[in-house]
Amino acid sequence: MSSTRKMTISAMVVALYIVLLYVTQSISFGAYQIRIATSLYALAYAFPFLVIPMGIGNLISNFLFGGLGILDMLGGFGVGILTTGIIVGMRRMGLSSWWVILPIILVPALCVPLWLSQLLDIPYWPLVLNLLVGQTVPAVVGSVLVRSLMANPRMIALMGTFK
């Protein structure tokens, strides 16, 4: 697959991430973060080139809607890359796409409170628990999304062009 096609798909996914976060921003920020947009992280299972774009989508979204400054923007960028990088690694290890649920829940839940607890003056562990709960819905949605895509013969053919 050409780099132009990969860049086009990456741009569309980043745009979708930003739009999803905009539409759901009332539940995407705060102590309980139910970020439906993070369900798109699961797409890295099918399209490994989305690792950096997902970090960029998170960075831009935190810039536009987060209001917590550069630390939150860079932290979100790192969490996006780490989460999707783990997902790509799981695919390479031959793990089922159901496993994408774990990094989508655990990476944000354990990492985001590192800076949010300082910025919001809220203890780390209560934030972790809140994010564990909040990320469960996007994790399940992401897994179902990627499994549905991978059941489509056209998608399987498209994924084969990325190897």
N, C-alpha and C positions, 0 to 999 in steps of 0.2 A: 504494500500500500504506500502511496506517495506521502511525503511529509506534508504536502498541501492538504491532503485529505485528513491526516491526523490533526493538523492545526485547526482545520475547519470543525471537526468533531469536538476537539478540545474547547474551542471558543463557544460552541453551542452549549456544551455541558457547563462551562463556567457561567454563561449567561443564564442558563436554567437554574443553576445554584443560586445566583443573585436574585432572580425573580421569585423563586420559591421562598427564599429568606425574607424578601420584601413582603410577600403576601402573608407569611406566618410570623412576622417579627414580634407580634404581641406575645407569642409563646416561645420564641427562640432566644430571648435574652432574659437575664435575671437568674435567681437562684435555681429554679427549675427550668432547664433549657430543653425544650422539646423541639430540637432543630430538625424538622422534616427534611431540610436541604441536605443534611449529612447522610441521608439514605442514599444519595448519589455517590457517596464514597464506594459503595459496593460495585459500581460500574468498573472500577479498576480491576476487579476480578476478571472481567471480560476484556477490558481494554487497558493494558498495563501502562500505556503512554499517558494516562490521565493522572498520574501521581502528582506531578508538579502543577498541572492545571487545577486540581482540586485544592491544593494549598493556596493558589492564587485566588480562586473563588472565595475561599474563606477570608483571606486577607482583605479583598475588596469589600466583601460584605461587612466585615467588622469596621472597616473605614467608613462605609456609607451609613450603617445603621447602628453600630455598637456604641460609639461615643466614649469608649474607655481609652482611646489613645494608641500610641505606637506599640506599647507592650502587648495589648490585646490583639492588635493586628498581626504582629510578628508571631505571637504565640499561636494564634489561629492558623497562620501559614504553616508553622511547624507541626501542629496537630494534624492538619489536613494531609501533609506529606507523610508523616509517620503512620497514620492510620491506613492510608491507601498503599503505602509501601509494604506494610504488614500483610494487607490483603493480597497484593501481588505475590508476595512470598508464599502465602498459603496456597495460592493457585499453583505455583511452581512445585510445591511439595505434594501436590495431588489431592489436597483436602477439598471436600465438598464445599459448594458455595454457601451452605448453611453456616459454615464457620465464620463468614464475614460478620456475623452478628457480634462476635466477641470483640474484635478491635473497634468496631463502631461504638460499642458501649464503653469498653474499658479505657481506651486511649484518651478520649475527651474527659471521661469521668475522673481519671487519675491525673491528667496533665493540666487541664483548664483551671482547676482550683489552685494550682501553684501560683498563678498571678491574680486570679480573681479574688482569692482570700485576702491578698494584700491590698488590691485596689478597692474592694468593697468593705474591708474590715469585717469579714465573716470568717469564722474558723474553717480550716481546710476540710476536716472530715465531714461535717454536715453538708458542705458543698459537694463533696464526693458522692455522698449518699443521694443527694438531690439529682445530680447528673446521672448516676446509675439508673435511677428511675426514669428520668427524662429522655435518655438516649435509647431506652429499650424499644420504644415505638419506631424511631427512625431505623434502628438496626434490623428489626423484623421486616419493615417495609423494604429496606435495601436488599435484603436477602431474597425476598419474594420477587422484587423487581429483576434482579440479575438472573434468578432461576427462570423467570418467565421469558426473558430475552434469550437465554441460552437454549430454551426449548423450541425457539423459532428457527427453522432451517436456513432462512436468509441470514439471520444473525450468526449462526454457526459458520456459514460461508464467509461472512464479513470478518468474524473473529479470526478465522484461519488465515486471512491476508495480513494479519498483524504479527505473525510469528517470525 
